[in-house]
Amino acid sequence: MSTPQVTDFDPDIISDLKDELVEKRQSCNDHLLTLENDPENSNTVNLLFRDVHTVKGDLGIMGISQYLPLLQSIEDLMDNLRKGQKTFTPALGDVLLLSLDLAFSELEQFLNEEDDFNSEFYNKLATMISKLSKLDGNDANQQTVAIVQTLAPETAPAKDEDERQSKDYFTEEEINEEVAFFLQISLLVDQRSPYGPGRTERLFELAMTMNQLAGNPIKSSQLQAALYLHDLGMAFIPKGMMNKPSALTQHDWKWVEKHVTTIHQLISPFEIWTEAAEIILHHHERIDGSGYPSGLTETHICEGAKLLAIVDSFEAITQTRAYQDSQQRPMIRAIMEINQHSGTLYCAKWVGHFNQAVKRLHIKKAKK
């Protein structure tokens, strides 16, 4: 059945509908203003619901169906408010104000034969509002923001401009200077590390070789920043705890596990280091979900973290700690241990690159 045109109706009926829409539009705006000042006013919520329901019903009787999905989604949202399933907030008020204003404006154009109806946009909007009716908590807040920004684009952050300005904070030369600064920090951390001097050099050599063998999928500056800063949080843990002559207790581990989130929070606000921050946050995750801090599985762990997990573990296995025997474990034993957990703790692809890298570095050192 084709969508009816204004010319299909008696002019008096169209005139009456125009008058009603003007009245209901003003009424809805008044109700929303009342709710801004008195969000728990259930009587006003019911009046607003009734106005929307009336407009939807009149259009349904006339067969003007293209606007019904949007009005139905708004009515469903209002019904949530009536039943106490949602609380009226200024943000929710913006959703109702903007969506109703759009519906009334579109209807006015239709009745004045100026209609340029975009069904894809209005159906998408109706779906977004319907989804909001079913969400709560932070998910509902995010959906509310998305709807408001769709209807009022000027409220959305100027993303391109923000990104441009953020990137302008650092030139390529300054990025290199930052990485060099991070290196100095890492060398200081080595002095408190239970693995002792040389830690940074060993991590750098193995990680960069693995990345090179893989075709450099991880940007060098991001990988270096993550390498140099990933254990910075450990420097704030009491030295006596890290060098105690026994294994760490459960209480000690709670301190240790915080070191990834501490540094992630420190550098993630700088957009230029977003990738490095993610590598740091995830480098103790394991692909079977047994890691920390979030128990992520393989598909949710970034590539840089998969690489760093292997490099960091290899360092831990091959270097002695205070509570372990003073004898370093053989490199071949460490390689076997990493490979034993390929596909469970560590990404099999990166374990392959690790094997190649260790072999290359071993040959390099043998020639010296």
N, C-alpha and C positions, 0 to 999 in steps of 0.2 A: 504494500500500500504506500502510495507516494505521500510525501509530506505536504500538508495543506498550505495554501497560500492565503494571504490576507483577503484577496479578492474572492475567495470561496465563501466568505462570511458576510452576513448582513452588516452594513455600515454601522447600524445602531449597536449591534453586539460588540463590534470592534471598539466603538467609542466608549461603551460601558467598561470594557476590559482595560482600556487605557486609563480611565479614571480610577479604576480599582488598583491598578499597578502603581499609580502615583501615590495613592493613599497608603498602600501596603509598604511601599519603599520607605516613605517617611516614618511610618509606624515602626518598621524594623530598625531603622536608624535610631529612633527614640528609645526603643527597648534596649538596644546595645549600649547606648550612652548611660542608661539607668543601671545596667549591669556592671559597667565600669566602676561606678561609684558604690554599688551595692551588689556584689557578685553572688550573694546567697539569696537573692530575692527570687524565690521559686515562682511567685505569681507572674513576674516579668518573663521568666523563662517559659512558662506555659503560654503566655500571650505571643511571644516570639515564635514558638513552635506552631501555634494556631495560624498565625499569619502566613508562614511558609507553607503549611499544609493546605491552606485555602487556595493560595496561588497555584500550587501543584495540582490540586483537584480541579480547578477551573480549566487549566491547560489540558489536563487529561480528558475531561469531558469534550473539549473542542477538538481533540486529536492533535494538538500541537505538541508532539511527543519528543522532539529533538532536545528540549530543555529539561525533560523529566529526570534523566539520570543524575544530573548535577543537583537539582532541587531535592531529589530523594536522598542523596548523600548528605546534603545539608540538614535535612529533616532527621536523618539517622543520628547525626552528631548532636542535634538538639534533643533528641530522645535520650541520649546518654546523659545529658545535663539534667533532664527532667527526672530521670531515675536515680540520680546521684552517682552514676558510674564515672562521671567526669566532673571536675571543678572548673568553674568559669575563671579564666585568667586573662590578662590583657592580650597575650599572644593568641589565645583561642578566640578572643573577641576580634582580633585582626583577621583571623581566618574567616569567621562568619561575616564580618563587615565587607571584606574584599570579595568573597565568593558571591554574596548576595548582590553587591553592587554590580558585579559582572553579569549576573543573571538578569537583573532588572534592566541594565543597559542594553543587553542583547535583545531582550524582549521588546524594548522600546524601538530598537532599530527594525526588528521584524514587523512590528505593527505599523511602522512608517515606511515599510517596503524598502528599507535600506540594508537589509540583512546580508551579511557576508559570513555565514555560519561556518566555523572551523570545527567540525565534528571530532577530529582527532585530538585537538587541544582540550575541548570540553569533556570528552570521555576520559582523557588522562587525568584531568583535574578531579572529575567525579570519583575516579578510582583512588586517587591520593587521599581525598577526604573520607571516603569509605574505609580506607585502610587505617586512617587516624582514629576512627570510631572504635577500632579493635585493639589499638595499642595503648600502653600505659608507661609510666616512668620515663626514662631517658629516651626510649624509642619514640614515644609520643611527642616529646619535646623536639626531637630531631625532625620528625615528620611535620610538625607544626611550622618549624622554621623553613622547611623545604617548600611548603605550600605558600607561605607568605612571600618568599623570595620568587616563586613562580608568578604570583599575581602582582607583586610590586618589586620588579627587578632592581629598583634603586636601593632596596634594603640589603641586597647581597653585597658582600665585600668585593671590591674591585680586584679580582684575583690576579689578572694579568699584571696590573700595576703593582700589586703587592709583591708578586714574584719578581718583577723586574727590579724593584727597589731592594728587595732582600738580596738578590744576586749582586746588586751594585755595591753592597757592603764590602765585597771582596773582589779584588782583581786577581788574575792568575798568579801574579807575583806575591800578593798578600796571602793567597791560599798556601803557597809554598812556604811562606814565612810562618804561617799558623802550624803547618805540619812539622816544621823544624822546631817550633816551640813545644809541640806535643812530644816530640822526640826527647827533648831535654827533661820534660816531666817524667817520661817513662824511665829514663836513666836514673832519675832520683828515686823512683819507685823501686828500681832494682836493688837499691841499697837496703830496703826494708823487706824485699821479697825473700821468702824461704828458699827460693831457687837460686838466689845469689846473683853476682855480676854476670853479664853476658846474656841474660834472659832476653833483653830487647833485640839484640843482634841475632840470636838464634830464631826467635819468632819471625822477625822481618825476613830473614833469608829463606826460610821454609815457606812462608805464606806467599811471598812475592813470586817465588819459583813455581808454586802450585798454580797461582793465578795466570802466570805467563804460559804454562803448559796447557791451560784450559782456554787460551786465546784471549786473556785479559777481560773476562766478562764483568769484573768488578773494577770500578774506577780506582786508579792507583791512590789518589789523594784520600778517598774515602776509606780504603782498606788500611792505609798507613795510619790514618787518624784513629780508626778502630783498634788497630794493633797497639798503638802507643797509649791509648786511654782506657782500654777495656778492664784493666786491673787497677785503675787509679783509686777506685773505691776501697780496695783492700788496704791502701796506705793509711786509711783512717781507722782501721781495726787495730786494737792494741797489739803491739809487737809481741808481747808475752803470750797472747792467745795464738798467734800464727806460728810461734816458735816453741810452743809448749811440747814437752817430751812425751806426749801421748796423742792419740787420735782426737779429733775435735768432737765435742759433745753435741747433743741436739741443740742446746742453747747457743753454742758457738756457731753452729751452722745457720741459725736464724740471722746472725750478724753477717755471715759470709754471703748468704743468698741476696742480701740487700745491695751488694756492691754493684750489681748490674743496673738496677733501677736508679740508684743514686747518680751514676754518671750519665745515664740516658736522660734523666730529668735536667741535668746540667747543660748538655749540649743540644738537645732536641729543639729548644726554642730557636736556634740558629738554623734557618732553612738550608743553608749551604752544607750543613753537616747532618741532614736528615738521614741519609743512607748509613753513615757511620754510626749514628745513634741507634738505628735499628739493628745493625750488626752487633753492637755491644749488648743491647737488650736481649738478643736471642742467642748469644754464643754459648750459653749453658743449656739451651733447649736440646732435646734429642729427638730424632725422627720417629721414634716409637711412642713419643709423648711422655717419656719418663723424666724429662729435664725440668728446669725451672727458669724463670719465675711463673710461667703460664701453662706449662705442660703442653706446648704446641707440638703438632705432628709435622711430617716432612713438607707437605704442601704449603704450610703456613709459616715456615722458617725461611728467611731470606738467604740467598746464595752465599753472601759474605759471612753470615753466621755459621753456615754449614762448614765453610772452609776453616774459620777461626776455631770452631769446636774441635776439629782434628788437630790443628797446630797447638792449641792450648793443652789438649789432653796429652799429646806427644811430649810436650815440655814437662808436664806433671809426672809422666811415667818415667822419663829418662833421667830427671834430676832428683836428687835426694832431698828429703825433708828432715827436720830435727828428730822426729819420732821414728824415722825409718833407719835401716842399716846405712852406714856411711858409704857403702859400696854402690856406685851407680849401676843401674840396671843396663844390661847390654842393649844396644840399639835394635838388634834383631828381635829381642823379646818385646820391645815396645812396638815394633812394626807388626809383629804377629798379633799383639793384643788389639791394635787398631783394626787390623783386617778381620779379626775374629768377630768384631762388632759391626762390620760393614753391612748395611741394610737394616740394622736394628737401632744402634745408637748413632751411627754416622752414615752420611749419605754415600752410597756406593760409588757414585760418579766421582765425588771428591776424594774418596779413598783411593781410587785409581790414579788420580793426579798426584796424590800424596806419595804413592809407591814410586812413581816416576821421579818425583822431586827428590825424595830421599836418596834414590839411586844416583841421580845426577850430582847431588851435593856430596855424597860419599866419594864418588869418583874424583870430583873437584878437589876435595881435601886430601885424597890419597896422592895426588900429583904434586902437592905442595912440598 
